[in-house]
């Protein structure tokens, strides 16, 4: 129940070479994250992946990406998030990856990630994926593609209001561009 003491004990065991099992390494990384020490979590998982001590599955790559994100190292989080998204059974991590790209205004990369998310399916919020895709298209002034994406997003209850607002904004933008 005492996470700080558990972290201290596991950390000591790790640095003395007693921890080399995948589950123990990932548990240590999770404890680092829980105790707001994300940089150490990222370093341990990155080293374990490189050394082959941790299988490169979706969960391990996601822990690495989350560690870098929590450490405010967005650039370092992109590759592991992409690997996690590739390996995941659904498209939700592709949506998270797209959000990272959108935050960096990397529109083509965001679009590609969202298209993969929609292709992979099983999304928690399909409307959000369409909405974000519309935003990426609109940011590059591809009005027709943006409109298609916003209309698709409007077909979902959870994104209908935002999509409708974006469609109205899109009409204003198109009028100003002419």
Z-matrix of the N, CA and C atoms (Angstrom, degrees):
N
C 1 1.450
C 2 1.515 1 112.75
N 3 1.323 2 118.68 1 -18.88
C 4 1.458 3 122.15 2 -179.34
C 5 1.525 4 108.63 3 -97.74
N 6 1.319 5 115.98 4 95.40
C 7 1.469 6 121.31 5 -173.71
C 8 1.527 7 113.73 6 -65.44
N 9 1.310 8 117.20 7 -34.38
C 10 1.471 9 118.86 8 179.50
C 11 1.524 10 110.82 9 -67.49
N 12 1.321 11 116.90 10 -41.43
C 13 1.464 12 119.80 11 178.20
C 14 1.531 13 110.72 12 -69.53
N 15 1.325 14 116.31 13 -38.32
C 16 1.464 15 119.93 14 177.33
C 17 1.523 16 110.05 15 -62.27
N 18 1.323 17 116.12 16 -42.41
C 19 1.462 18 120.24 17 177.89
C 20 1.522 19 110.29 18 -61.52
N 21 1.317 20 117.11 19 -45.27
C 22 1.463 21 120.68 20 179.84
C 23 1.519 22 111.82 21 -59.70
N 24 1.317 23 116.38 22 -44.07
C 25 1.465 24 120.39 23 -179.13
C 26 1.528 25 111.23 24 -66.39
N 27 1.340 26 116.86 25 -45.91
C 28 1.464 27 120.07 26 179.46
C 29 1.525 28 111.81 27 -66.02
N 30 1.309 29 115.84 28 -38.52
C 31 1.459 30 120.15 29 179.77
C 32 1.528 31 110.31 30 -63.02
N 33 1.327 32 116.45 31 -44.32
C 34 1.457 33 121.07 32 178.29
C 35 1.532 34 110.45 33 -61.65
N 36 1.323 35 116.42 34 -45.12
C 37 1.465 36 120.93 35 178.69
C 38 1.532 37 110.75 36 -62.24
N 39 1.331 38 116.46 37 -39.41
C 40 1.463 39 120.47 38 179.91
C 41 1.525 40 111.23 39 -63.11
N 42 1.321 41 115.96 40 -49.23
C 43 1.461 42 119.37 41 -176.41
C 44 1.526 43 112.62 42 -71.64
N 45 1.320 44 117.08 43 -16.26
C 46 1.470 45 120.31 44 174.70
C 47 1.529 46 111.37 45 -92.83
N 48 1.342 47 116.15 46 1.25
C 49 1.453 48 120.61 47 174.35
C 50 1.518 49 115.57 48 86.81
N 51 1.313 50 117.43 49 12.54
C 52 1.462 51 120.72 50 -179.22
C 53 1.525 52 113.81 51 -86.45
N 54 1.320 53 116.46 52 -13.42
C 55 1.461 54 119.91 53 -179.01
C 56 1.517 55 108.29 54 -111.67
N 57 1.329 56 115.17 55 113.96
C 58 1.457 57 119.20 56 176.40
C 59 1.522 58 111.91 57 -144.96
N 60 1.306 59 117.30 58 5.98
C 61 1.467 60 121.60 59 175.54
C 62 1.527 61 108.47 60 -84.15
N 63 1.306 62 115.40 61 144.68
C 64 1.466 63 120.48 62 -178.15
C 65 1.528 64 112.34 63 -54.36
N 66 1.318 65 117.24 64 -48.77
C 67 1.474 66 120.45 65 -176.53
C 68 1.524 67 111.11 66 -62.57
N 69 1.340 68 117.04 67 -37.34
C 70 1.463 69 120.26 68 179.85
C 71 1.531 70 110.98 69 -69.71
N 72 1.322 71 116.03 70 -40.56
C 73 1.468 72 120.00 71 179.68
C 74 1.523 73 110.38 72 -64.37
N 75 1.342 74 116.20 73 -45.64
C 76 1.473 75 119.30 74 179.75
C 77 1.522 76 111.02 75 -67.67
N 78 1.328 77 117.43 76 -33.53
C 79 1.464 78 120.81 77 176.19
C 80 1.528 79 110.15 78 -64.14
N 81 1.331 80 116.53 79 -42.13
C 82 1.459 81 120.67 80 176.88
C 83 1.528 82 110.48 81 -62.06
N 84 1.323 83 116.48 82 -43.79
C 85 1.465 84 119.98 83 178.32
C 86 1.525 85 110.98 84 -60.90
N 87 1.324 86 116.76 85 -42.34
C 88 1.476 87 120.43 86 178.78
C 89 1.530 88 110.69 87 -63.61
N 90 1.328 89 117.01 88 -39.15
C 91 1.467 90 119.78 89 177.12
C 92 1.523 91 111.60 90 -65.27
N 93 1.321 92 116.51 91 -39.44
C 94 1.466 93 119.37 92 174.85
C 95 1.525 94 109.94 93 -59.13
N 96 1.318 95 116.78 94 -46.18
C 97 1.468 96 120.19 95 179.47
C 98 1.522 97 110.99 96 -61.98
N 99 1.320 98 116.40 97 -45.47
C 100 1.465 99 121.30 98 -179.14
C 101 1.524 100 111.07 99 -60.20
N 102 1.331 101 116.25 100 -34.48
C 103 1.468 102 121.41 101 -178.63
C 104 1.526 103 112.47 102 -95.46
N 105 1.324 104 116.81 103 18.50
C 106 1.465 105 122.99 104 176.41
C 107 1.529 106 113.80 105 59.18
N 108 1.317 107 115.47 106 45.39
C 109 1.462 108 121.60 107 174.91
C 110 1.536 109 107.05 108 -126.58
N 111 1.339 110 116.56 109 62.12
C 112 1.466 111 120.05 110 -171.80
C 113 1.520 112 114.39 111 -68.44
N 114 1.322 113 117.59 112 -31.88
C 115 1.464 114 119.17 113 -178.32
C 116 1.528 115 110.18 114 -62.63
N 117 1.326 116 116.67 115 -42.20
C 118 1.472 117 120.50 116 177.95
C 119 1.519 118 110.94 117 -65.31
N 120 1.317 119 116.72 118 -38.78
C 121 1.469 120 120.66 119 177.28
C 122 1.524 121 109.94 120 -59.86
N 123 1.320 122 115.90 121 -46.29
C 124 1.469 123 120.06 122 -179.14
C 125 1.525 124 110.96 123 -63.07
N 126 1.312 125 117.35 124 -43.70
C 127 1.461 126 120.39 125 -178.84
C 128 1.525 127 111.33 126 -62.14
N 129 1.312 128 117.02 127 -42.84
C 130 1.471 129 120.82 128 -178.17
C 131 1.526 130 110.78 129 -66.48
N 132 1.325 131 116.91 130 -45.08
C 133 1.466 132 119.86 131 -179.03
C 134 1.525 133 110.18 132 -68.02
N 135 1.312 134 116.93 133 -41.81
C 136 1.467 135 120.70 134 178.97
C 137 1.531 136 110.87 135 -59.72
N 138 1.322 137 116.53 136 -44.78
C 139 1.472 138 120.85 137 178.94
C 140 1.522 139 110.74 138 -65.80
N 141 1.311 140 117.42 139 -42.95
C 142 1.466 141 121.10 140 -179.34
C 143 1.529 142 110.93 141 -64.03
N 144 1.329 143 117.23 142 -38.59
C 145 1.467 144 120.16 143 176.27
C 146 1.526 145 110.60 144 -65.17
N 147 1.320 146 116.43 145 -44.53
C 148 1.463 147 120.92 146 -179.40
C 149 1.532 148 111.27 147 -64.14
N 150 1.332 149 116.47 148 -36.13
C 151 1.465 150 121.42 149 -179.08
C 152 1.525 151 113.12 150 -83.50
N 153 1.330 152 116.97 151 -5.45
C 154 1.459 153 120.78 152 -178.82
C 155 1.520 154 114.18 153 76.47
N 156 1.326 155 117.33 154 14.59
C 157 1.470 156 120.67 155 178.81
C 158 1.518 157 111.70 156 -81.40
N 159 1.321 158 115.52 157 -19.59
C 160 1.466 159 122.01 158 177.52
C 161 1.520 160 106.98 159 -123.35
N 162 1.329 161 115.14 160 127.31
C 163 1.470 162 119.90 161 177.58
C 164 1.515 163 108.77 162 -64.25
N 165 1.290 164 116.63 163 142.76
C 166 1.458 165 120.85 164 -179.57
C 167 1.513 166 111.73 165 -81.54
N 168 1.337 167 117.06 166 60.70
C 169 1.456 168 120.07 167 177.89
C 170 1.525 169 109.91 168 -92.84
N 171 1.316 170 115.75 169 174.87
C 172 1.470 171 120.89 170 -176.36
C 173 1.526 172 111.61 171 -58.30
N 174 1.322 173 117.42 172 -40.60
C 175 1.465 174 120.94 173 -177.21
C 176 1.528 175 111.30 174 -63.79
N 177 1.322 176 117.52 175 -44.69
C 178 1.461 177 120.54 176 -179.04
C 179 1.529 178 110.98 177 -65.27
N 180 1.336 179 116.67 178 -44.44
C 181 1.464 180 119.70 179 178.95
C 182 1.525 181 111.04 180 -64.75
N 183 1.329 182 116.88 181 -35.14
C 184 1.463 183 119.49 182 178.75
C 185 1.530 184 110.91 183 -68.15
N 186 1.326 185 117.19 184 -40.56
C 187 1.469 186 119.55 185 176.77
C 188 1.525 187 109.92 186 -60.29
N 189 1.335 188 116.34 187 -42.15
C 190 1.469 189 119.69 188 178.55
C 191 1.530 190 110.48 189 -63.03
N 192 1.316 191 117.21 190 -46.90
C 193 1.471 192 120.43 191 179.30
C 194 1.524 193 111.09 192 -61.62
N 195 1.331 194 116.84 193 -44.78
C 196 1.471 195 120.34 194 179.40
C 197 1.526 196 111.45 195 -63.23
N 198 1.330 197 115.92 196 -36.04
C 199 1.465 198 119.87 197 178.40
C 200 1.522 199 110.62 198 -63.96
N 201 1.339 200 116.09 199 -46.85
C 202 1.465 201 119.18 200 178.91
C 203 1.523 202 111.14 201 -64.24
N 204 1.325 203 117.11 202 -38.45
C 205 1.461 204 119.79 203 178.65
C 206 1.520 205 111.07 204 -63.81
N 207 1.329 206 115.74 205 -45.42
C 208 1.464 207 119.45 206 -179.89
C 209 1.532 208 110.66 207 -65.00
N 210 1.330 209 116.64 208 -28.90
C 211 1.466 210 121.32 209 177.49
C 212 1.534 211 111.80 210 -82.78
N 213 1.322 212 116.32 211 4.08
C 214 1.466 213 123.55 212 -179.46
C 215 1.537 214 112.60 213 62.67
N 216 1.307 215 114.42 214 37.08
C 217 1.470 216 121.87 215 177.03
C 218 1.528 217 108.05 216 -114.10
N 219 1.329 218 115.51 217 67.87
C 220 1.467 219 121.42 218 -174.18
C 221 1.527 220 112.56 219 -56.91
N 222 1.319 221 116.89 220 -40.88
C 223 1.469 222 119.41 221 -178.44
C 224 1.523 223 111.68 222 -62.29
N 225 1.324 224 116.32 223 -37.89
C 226 1.464 225 120.28 224 -179.73
C 227 1.528 226 111.60 225 -73.82
N 228 1.321 227 117.22 226 -18.43
C 229 1.463 228 121.15 227 -178.33
C 230 1.531 229 112.40 228 -82.56
N 231 1.318 230 117.93 229 -20.40
C 232 1.459 231 121.00 230 -173.74
C 233 1.524 232 113.60 231 -62.14
N 234 1.321 233 117.80 232 -50.77
C 235 1.465 234 120.21 233 -177.43
C 236 1.532 235 112.31 234 -64.06
N 237 1.353 236 118.62 235 -48.54
C 238 1.466 237 116.65 236 178.65
C 239 1.531 238 113.15 237 -64.13
N 240 1.339 239 117.51 238 -32.89
C 241 1.465 240 119.26 239 178.09
C 242 1.524 241 109.48 240 -67.23
N 243 1.325 242 117.18 241 -39.35
C 244 1.470 243 120.29 242 178.00
C 245 1.527 244 110.37 243 -63.60
N 246 1.330 245 117.15 244 -41.79
C 247 1.468 246 120.25 245 178.62
C 248 1.522 247 110.66 246 -65.29
N 249 1.325 248 117.04 247 -41.85
C 250 1.468 249 120.55 248 178.24
C 251 1.519 250 110.31 249 -62.50
N 252 1.333 251 116.42 250 -42.45
C 253 1.466 252 120.82 251 -179.65
C 254 1.525 253 111.11 252 -63.73
N 255 1.332 254 116.94 253 -40.62
C 256 1.467 255 120.87 254 178.35
C 257 1.523 256 111.37 255 -60.19
N 258 1.324 257 116.40 256 -38.03
C 259 1.463 258 121.56 257 -174.04
C 260 1.529 259 113.88 258 -89.28
N 261 1.320 260 117.14 259 -15.99
C 262 1.469 261 120.99 260 -176.34
C 263 1.529 262 111.17 261 -68.76
N 264 1.302 263 115.32 262 155.95
C 265 1.463 264 121.19 263 -179.41
C 266 1.513 265 113.87 264 -82.02
N 267 1.325 266 117.39 265 -7.71
C 268 1.462 267 121.19 266 178.36
C 269 1.528 268 108.87 267 -137.48
N 270 1.325 269 116.32 268 -179.71
C 271 1.460 270 120.54 269 -175.82
C 272 1.515 271 115.39 270 -94.62
N 273 1.338 272 118.35 271 6.32
C 274 1.458 273 120.69 272 -174.23
C 275 1.525 274 114.00 273 -63.51
N 276 1.316 275 117.73 274 -35.93
C 277 1.465 276 119.01 275 178.96
C 278 1.528 277 111.41 276 -71.49
N 279 1.321 278 117.04 277 -26.50
C 280 1.468 279 119.41 278 173.64
C 281 1.531 280 110.16 279 -66.00
N 282 1.330 281 117.25 280 -35.14
C 283 1.468 282 120.02 281 176.70
C 284 1.527 283 109.21 282 -64.82
N 285 1.330 284 116.82 283 -43.82
C 286 1.475 285 120.15 284 177.58
C 287 1.530 286 110.59 285 -61.60
N 288 1.323 287 116.46 286 -41.96
C 289 1.464 288 120.52 287 178.08
C 290 1.532 289 109.83 288 -61.28
N 291 1.311 290 116.39 289 -43.96
C 292 1.470 291 120.55 290 178.64
C 293 1.523 292 111.01 291 -60.39
N 294 1.322 293 117.16 292 -38.95
C 295 1.458 294 120.16 293 178.48
C 296 1.530 295 111.19 294 -62.47
N 297 1.320 296 116.14 295 -37.31
C 298 1.470 297 119.38 296 175.83
C 299 1.523 298 110.33 297 -63.67
N 300 1.321 299 116.27 298 -46.03
C 301 1.463 300 120.27 299 178.99
C 302 1.533 301 111.03 300 -63.39
N 303 1.323 302 117.55 301 -40.99
C 304 1.465 303 120.29 302 178.73
C 305 1.526 304 110.67 303 -61.17
N 306 1.328 305 115.86 304 -39.81
C 307 1.465 306 120.49 305 178.48
C 308 1.524 307 112.39 306 -62.39
N 309 1.309 308 116.50 307 -26.77
C 310 1.466 309 122.05 308 178.81
C 311 1.532 310 111.82 309 -97.60
N 312 1.337 311 116.78 310 4.35
C 313 1.458 312 123.88 311 -177.78
C 314 1.524 313 112.14 312 57.23
N 315 1.316 314 115.80 313 38.04
C 316 1.460 315 122.62 314 175.48
C 317 1.527 316 107.07 315 -98.73
N 318 1.320 317 115.11 316 79.39
C 319 1.459 318 122.37 317 -170.23
C 320 1.527 319 113.82 318 -62.54
N 321 1.340 320 119.70 319 -47.97
C 322 1.476 321 118.32 320 -179.16
C 323 1.533 322 112.68 321 -61.70
N 324 1.327 323 116.43 322 -39.13
C 325 1.459 324 120.56 323 179.05
C 326 1.532 325 110.59 324 -66.44
N 327 1.334 326 115.93 325 -40.28
C 328 1.473 327 120.28 326 178.17
C 329 1.525 328 110.20 327 -62.94
N 330 1.332 329 115.91 328 -44.63
C 331 1.474 330 119.78 329 179.20
C 332 1.525 331 111.17 330 -60.49
N 333 1.320 332 116.19 331 -45.49
C 334 1.470 333 120.09 332 -178.87
C 335 1.530 334 110.49 333 -61.15
N 336 1.328 335 116.89 334 -42.77
C 337 1.467 336 120.52 335 179.43
C 338 1.533 337 110.82 336 -64.83
N 339 1.318 338 117.12 337 -40.96
C 340 1.471 339 120.46 338 -179.76
C 341 1.524 340 111.51 339 -68.67
N 342 1.316 341 116.47 340 -37.69
C 343 1.467 342 119.30 341 177.16
C 344 1.528 343 110.49 342 -64.76
N 345 1.337 344 116.94 343 -38.43
C 346 1.463 345 120.16 344 175.96
C 347 1.526 346 110.59 345 -66.70
N 348 1.326 347 116.79 346 -38.11
C 349 1.466 348 120.91 347 178.32
C 350 1.523 349 110.42 348 -60.39
N 351 1.323 350 115.63 349 -46.40
C 352 1.465 351 120.29 350 -179.08
C 353 1.527 352 111.31 351 -67.72
N 354 1.313 353 117.51 352 -36.40
C 355 1.465 354 120.98 353 177.64
C 356 1.527 355 110.70 354 -67.23
N 357 1.320 356 116.88 355 -43.52
C 358 1.455 357 121.16 356 -178.51
C 359 1.528 358 111.05 357 -68.83
N 360 1.324 359 115.81 358 -36.48
C 361 1.458 360 121.03 359 174.54
C 362 1.517 361 115.01 360 75.11
N 363 1.324 362 114.46 361 -162.05
C 364 1.471 363 123.59 362 -177.65
C 365 1.522 364 111.43 363 55.72
N 366 1.334 365 116.33 364 38.90
C 367 1.459 366 121.49 365 -177.01
C 368 1.519 367 110.78 366 -81.30
N 369 1.320 368 115.35 367 146.31
C 370 1.465 369 120.00 368 174.71
C 371 1.523 370 110.60 369 -69.04
N 372 1.353 371 116.13 370 -31.34
C 373 1.456 372 120.51 371 -176.58
C 374 1.533 373 108.43 372 -145.13
N 375 1.318 374 115.69 373 85.01
C 376 1.465 375 121.30 374 -178.02
C 377 1.522 376 111.10 375 -63.37
N 378 1.315 377 116.57 376 -36.87
C 379 1.456 378 120.32 377 178.98
C 380 1.520 379 112.18 378 -59.86
N 381 1.315 380 116.80 379 -39.57
C 382 1.463 381 121.10 380 178.55
C 383 1.521 382 110.45 381 -62.25
N 384 1.326 383 117.56 382 -41.10
C 385 1.466 384 120.60 383 179.20
C 386 1.530 385 110.23 384 -61.35
N 387 1.327 386 116.95 385 -44.08
C 388 1.473 387 120.22 386 177.62
C 389 1.531 388 110.53 387 -64.18
N 390 1.315 389 116.99 388 -40.62
C 391 1.462 390 121.66 389 179.88
C 392 1.531 391 110.35 390 -62.20
N 393 1.328 392 117.08 391 -47.03
C 394 1.461 393 120.72 392 179.16
C 395 1.528 394 111.62 393 -64.30
N 396 1.314 395 115.89 394 -36.80
C 397 1.465 396 120.01 395 176.90
C 398 1.530 397 109.72 396 -63.53
N 399 1.311 398 116.70 397 -41.62
C 400 1.466 399 120.64 398 176.19
C 401 1.521 400 112.13 399 -60.90
N 402 1.324 401 116.18 400 -40.75
C 403 1.472 402 120.71 401 178.63
C 404 1.531 403 110.17 402 -63.07
N 405 1.330 404 115.94 403 -42.76
C 406 1.464 405 119.22 404 179.07
C 407 1.523 406 110.78 405 -62.78
N 408 1.337 407 116.86 406 -44.89
C 409 1.468 408 120.21 407 178.11
C 410 1.527 409 110.79 408 -62.81
N 411 1.323 410 117.23 409 -44.65
C 412 1.464 411 121.02 410 -178.34
C 413 1.524 412 111.22 411 -64.03
N 414 1.312 413 116.90 412 -34.77
C 415 1.463 414 120.52 413 179.71
C 416 1.515 415 111.95 414 -64.29
N 417 1.322 416 116.18 415 -23.78
C 418 1.464 417 120.42 416 176.23
C 419 1.532 418 111.66 417 -101.66
N 420 1.311 419 115.31 418 10.21
C 421 1.464 420 122.88 419 177.52
C 422 1.528 421 113.45 420 60.87
N 423 1.323 422 115.84 421 32.51
C 424 1.461 423 120.67 422 172.23
C 425 1.532 424 105.62 423 -94.47
N 426 1.330 425 114.36 424 83.56
C 427 1.466 426 121.29 425 -169.61
C 428 1.526 427 112.69 426 -63.34
N 429 1.323 428 117.84 427 -40.78
C 430 1.468 429 120.00 428 -176.81
C 431 1.530 430 111.00 429 -65.48
N 432 1.318 431 117.31 430 -45.87
C 433 1.467 432 120.62 431 179.10
C 434 1.524 433 110.45 432 -65.90
N 435 1.339 434 116.36 433 -39.20
C 436 1.467 435 119.89 434 178.22
C 437 1.523 436 110.36 435 -62.51
N 438 1.324 437 116.19 436 -44.12
C 439 1.466 438 119.92 437 179.89
C 440 1.526 439 111.10 438 -61.45
N 441 1.322 440 117.63 439 -43.32
C 442 1.470 441 120.51 440 177.73
C 443 1.528 442 111.16 441 -59.15
N 444 1.314 443 116.47 442 -43.64
C 445 1.467 444 120.49 443 -179.44
C 446 1.517 445 111.55 444 -67.18
N 447 1.338 446 117.10 445 -42.05
C 448 1.469 447 119.79 446 179.28
C 449 1.531 448 110.98 447 -66.48
N 450 1.324 449 117.09 448 -37.67
C 451 1.474 450 120.03 449 177.32
C 452 1.537 451 110.23 450 -65.00
N 453 1.329 452 116.41 451 -39.42
C 454 1.473 453 119.49 452 176.59
C 455 1.530 454 109.76 453 -63.74
N 456 1.329 455 117.31 454 -41.50
C 457 1.472 456 121.56 455 179.27
C 458 1.524 457 111.04 456 -64.78
N 459 1.337 458 116.74 457 -34.85
C 460 1.466 459 120.76 458 -179.69
C 461 1.525 460 111.83 459 -66.55
N 462 1.318 461 116.89 460 -16.32
C 463 1.457 462 120.84 461 178.29
C 464 1.523 463 113.89 462 -79.06
N 465 1.321 464 117.42 463 -0.67
C 466 1.461 465 122.27 464 179.52
C 467 1.524 466 109.22 465 -116.48
N 468 1.299 467 115.65 466 131.16
C 469 1.467 468 121.10 467 -175.27
C 470 1.527 469 112.18 468 -54.49
N 471 1.355 470 116.84 469 -43.03
C 472 1.465 471 120.20 470 -174.74
C 473 1.526 472 113.11 471 -69.57
N 474 1.321 473 118.92 472 -18.29
C 475 1.465 474 120.65 473 -178.34
C 476 1.524 475 112.82 474 -120.97
N 477 1.316 476 117.49 475 3.37
C 478 1.464 477 121.37 476 -175.02
C 479 1.529 478 112.65 477 -58.75
N 480 1.333 479 118.05 478 -47.86
C 481 1.468 480 120.93 479 -176.40
C 482 1.527 481 111.30 480 -64.31
N 483 1.322 482 116.52 481 -45.53
C 484 1.471 483 119.63 482 -179.98
C 485 1.523 484 110.92 483 -65.62
N 486 1.330 485 117.05 484 -41.32
C 487 1.468 486 120.53 485 -179.66
C 488 1.522 487 110.42 486 -63.55
N 489 1.318 488 116.69 487 -40.80
C 490 1.460 489 120.87 488 178.75
C 491 1.528 490 110.56 489 -63.22
N 492 1.318 491 116.35 490 -41.36
C 493 1.469 492 120.39 491 177.81
C 494 1.531 493 110.38 492 -64.33
N 495 1.315 494 116.64 493 -41.62
C 496 1.461 495 120.12 494 178.60
C 497 1.521 496 111.25 495 -65.62
N 498 1.327 497 117.42 496 -37.61
C 499 1.466 498 120.15 497 178.08
C 500 1.526 499 110.55 498 -62.74
N 501 1.332 500 116.80 499 -41.44
C 502 1.464 501 120.55 500 178.24
C 503 1.531 502 110.10 501 -64.12
N 504 1.324 503 116.20 502 -42.79
C 505 1.459 504 121.21 503 178.57
C 506 1.533 505 110.55 504 -64.31
N 507 1.316 506 115.64 505 -38.47
C 508 1.456 507 121.68 506 179.40
C 509 1.534 508 110.93 507 -60.90
N 510 1.319 509 116.45 508 -41.55
C 511 1.476 510 120.45 509 178.37
C 512 1.518 511 110.89 510 -62.04
N 513 1.341 512 116.44 511 -40.88
C 514 1.478 513 119.87 512 177.58
C 515 1.528 514 110.90 513 -64.42
N 516 1.327 515 115.73 514 -43.92
C 517 1.471 516 120.14 515 179.69
C 518 1.515 517 111.75 516 -61.73
N 519 1.332 518 116.14 517 -43.19
C 520 1.471 519 120.35 518 178.91
C 521 1.527 520 110.54 519 -62.24
N 522 1.318 521 116.62 520 -41.75
C 523 1.472 522 120.80 521 179.83
C 524 1.525 523 110.24 522 -63.87
N 525 1.312 524 117.33 523 -41.43
C 526 1.480 525 120.78 524 -179.71
C 527 1.523 526 110.95 525 -68.24
N 528 1.315 527 117.48 526 -32.14
C 529 1.470 528 121.59 527 -177.73
C 530 1.519 529 112.12 528 -73.25
N 531 1.322 530 117.90 529 -19.61
C 532 1.474 531 120.44 530 -177.28
C 533 1.494 532 112.83 531 -85.49
